[in-house]
Amino acid sequence: MCLRNAIAAPARGPTLAETVVAKLREDIVSGALPPGSRLLSIRKAAEAFQVSKNTIVEAYDRLAAAELVAARKGSGFVVVFAPDGTQRPKHVTEAVDIASLLSAQLDQDFQIRVGDGRPPPSWTEQSEIRRHLASPGRSLLAESDAYGSALGFQPLRQQIASRLGAQHIDARDENILTTFGANHALDLIIRSMLVAGDAVLVDEPGYYPLFAKLALAQVRMVGIRRNPDGPDIADLTAKLISERPKLFFTQSLGHNPTGGSIALPVAHAVLTAALRYNLVIVEDDPFADLPSPSIHRLATLDQLNNVISVGTFAKTLSASLRSGFIAARPDRIAALAELKMLTTVNSSGHIERLLHRLIAEGHYDRHLKRLWQRIESASSKVQEKLHLGGWATYSDQTTGYYQYLLLPEGVSDLDLARDGAKEGIFIAPGSVFCVDKQTPLARGIRINVSRADDPRFYDFLLRNL
């Protein structure tokens, strides 16, 4: 173009997308949006900038192309540019990326939360038990404000041991360490028993927040194929020989995300292989308190000799209470208690006293019966709707909140999650739960039966599968 024509041509102002990019670039480069900050969802950003959703999508794509932000599976865009030139260590970035679905799960922007890992509050703290979460007219002893033992509130530990006894596990209070939920328990076990470079086995698919913790500890994860009735024994045996792992993290009841539970012959085979190859098993057991018909657990068969059991009240009572426990041999509990004292001093005495009262007065068990009835009813309805739609689930025998929908050939779990997000539907893509993203089981989605009662979700499946 000649200079005259260039002068004569009217000046073009910035497009709406360019305006959005310029504003966000300024915030990122100035440090107002530091590394790790999550950008607003497409809908919220469109409202904030008063532009269309397509404009925001274009702006975010430009920022990503400029390596200022990066898309994280299931949780939108996150700032990755550091103004001072520093970057997160690689293993920290990997851990945050693995846990990206958790970030999306904490976002309250979704109207339909079928991929959520937790039940709705109406099933737990907002149910009838809510009236017991406050303590009007009840005074606490002065010593309840003190730190107390790092092991946790002893009367609660005794109650937990007694409940384990009712589940055919011989335990006493010295076998119990209370924690800030199951994730805190898993973190303590990883810190206490593993060092960078160690190999561990995990369910495939399995519990993705655990994967993030292991990545943060720079531990090498090896997936064990998960069958509807538990870990694949042939795969487990082969990898015990080739990898020589220190620990095997697994779930026996209501497996997350497939929903299946371990069969008795499989449980025996897992314990036999672990004993032969000097493998310690960490059994994550969030649904142990449910009055379900399945009683096959590794901790029951092993009696805490070679199994460390992790329990929590988050899935059955309230995720907000953040309380759980570790059940193990006394020597392991003592070592974990020392680490707990060094890292958090203690868990919450007030919360543990509240839990002790709820259990002692029978409120917890009555609540569990109602919760189990809800789970059974919801699970049957979801299974019926999925079968009517012609869709296959991985396991028909489920215990807990989850069912795993297998996707047809050619359907991407990530694309399905992105399409769902555009319609306000939070979907948990199967690849997030897999170490090996190419495994056939990665092509699925986790469905939380407690949140799958909205016809818009099934209409979405009909249109997209």
Buried (B, 14 or more C-beta within 10 A) or exposed (E): EEEEEEEEEEEEEEEBBBBBBEEBBEBBEEEEBEBEBBBBBBBBBBEEBEBEBEBBBBBBBBBBEEEBBBBBBBBBBBBBBBEEEEEBEEBBBBBBBBBBBBBBBEBEBBEBBBBBBBBBEEBBBEBEBBEBBEEEEEEEEEEEEEEBBBBBBBBBBBBBBEBBEEBEBEBEBBBBBBBBBBBBBBBBBBBBBBEEEBBBBBBBBBBBBBBBBBBBBBBBBBBBBBBBBBBBBEBBBEBBEEBEBBBBBBBBBBBBBBBBBBBEEBBBBBBEBBEEBEBBBBBBBBBBBBEBEBEBBBBBBBEBEBBBBBBBBBBBBBBEBBBBBBBBBEEBBBBBBEBBBEEBEBBBBEBBBBBBBBBEEEBBEEBBEEBBEBBBEBBEEBBEBBEEEEBEBBBEEBBBBBBBBBBEEEBBBBEBBBBBBEBBBBBBBBBBBBBBEEBEBBBBBBBBBBBBBBEEBBEBBEEBE
